[in-house]
Amino acid sequence: VDMLANTLPTNVYAIFDKDEYNFAGDDISATLTIYAQNYAGQYLASNLQLSLIGPVKFTDTGKKTRIVTTSNLNTIQIPITITGAGIVNANFKLL
C-alpha cells in the first residue's frame, strides 16, 4: 500500500546548470537548481540538508554542506564554485 499526501515530497531535484564543465585551472562559477514536488507535480517547501561532493563548494560560505528550504512557488538557484577537475555531485537528506 502506498500512501501519498500532497504535503509530502515524492521527488526532490538538485540540477547543475550544465551537464559538463571544462576545468582549465581557474574556479568555475555555476548554479545548482533545487526543488521538491509532491505526487501531483506541485512545488513544495521542504527542509533539506544539501551536500556537495567532489571539487565543489557553495560560493557564499565556501562550505560543502548547508540546510536549505525549497520553495512552494518555484525552483531556487544556489551559486556554487567548482574548484578542480573531477566528478561533482549533490546529495540531499529530507529533514
C-alpha positions in Angstrom: 0.0 0.0 0.0 1.4 3.4 -1.0 0.2 6.4 0.9 0.6 9.7 -0.9 -0.1 13.1 0.5 0.0 16.5 -1.3 2.1 17.9 1.6 4.9 15.3 1.3 7.6 15.4 -1.4 7.9 12.4 -3.6 10.6 13.9 -5.8 13.5 16.2 -4.8 15.8 17.5 -7.5 19.3 19.1 -7.5 20.3 20.0 -11.0 23.6 21.6 -12.1 23.3 24.3 -14.8 25.4 22.3 -17.2 26.0 18.6 -17.8 29.7 19.1 -18.2 32.3 21.8 -17.2 35.8 22.2 -18.7 38.1 23.0 -15.8 41.3 24.7 -17.1 42.8 25.7 -13.7 40.6 28.6 -12.7 37.5 28.3 -10.5 34.2 28.0 -12.4 31.1 29.8 -11.2 27.9 27.7 -11.6 24.4 27.3 -10.3 22.6 24.4 -8.6 18.8 24.4 -9.0 16.8 22.6 -6.4 13.2 21.9 -5.8 10.8 19.4 -4.3 7.5 18.2 -5.7 4.6 16.2 -4.4 2.9 13.3 -6.3 0.9 15.8 -8.3 3.9 17.7 -9.5 3.3 20.8 -7.3 6.3 22.6 -5.8 6.6 22.1 -2.0 8.5 23.9 0.7 10.8 21.3 2.2 13.8 21.5 4.5 16.8 19.7 3.1 20.4 19.1 4.1 22.3 19.6 0.8 25.8 18.2 0.5 28.2 18.8 -2.4 30.6 16.0 -3.4 33.8 16.5 -5.3 35.8 19.6 -6.0 32.9 22.0 -5.5 31.7 24.3 -2.7 28.9 26.8 -2.0 30.0 30.2 -3.3 28.8 32.3 -0.4 30.1 30.1 2.5 32.9 28.1 1.0 31.4 25.0 2.7 30.2 21.7 1.2 27.0 21.3 3.3 24.1 23.5 4.1 20.5 23.4 5.2 18.1 24.8 2.5 14.4 25.2 2.2 12.8 24.7 -1.1 10.0 27.0 -2.3 6.4 26.1 -2.8 6.2 28.6 -5.7 9.2 27.8 -7.9 12.7 26.4 -8.1 15.6 28.0 -6.2 19.1 28.6 -7.5 22.2 28.3 -5.3 25.5 29.7 -6.5 28.3 27.1 -6.4 32.0 27.2 -7.3 33.8 24.3 -9.0 37.4 24.3 -7.7 39.1 21.4 -9.6 38.8 18.7 -12.1 36.7 15.6 -11.4 33.2 14.4 -10.8 30.9 16.8 -8.9 27.6 15.7 -7.4 25.0 16.8 -4.9 23.2 14.7 -2.3 20.3 15.7 0.0 18.5 14.4 3.0 15.0 15.4 4.0 14.8 17.0 7.4 
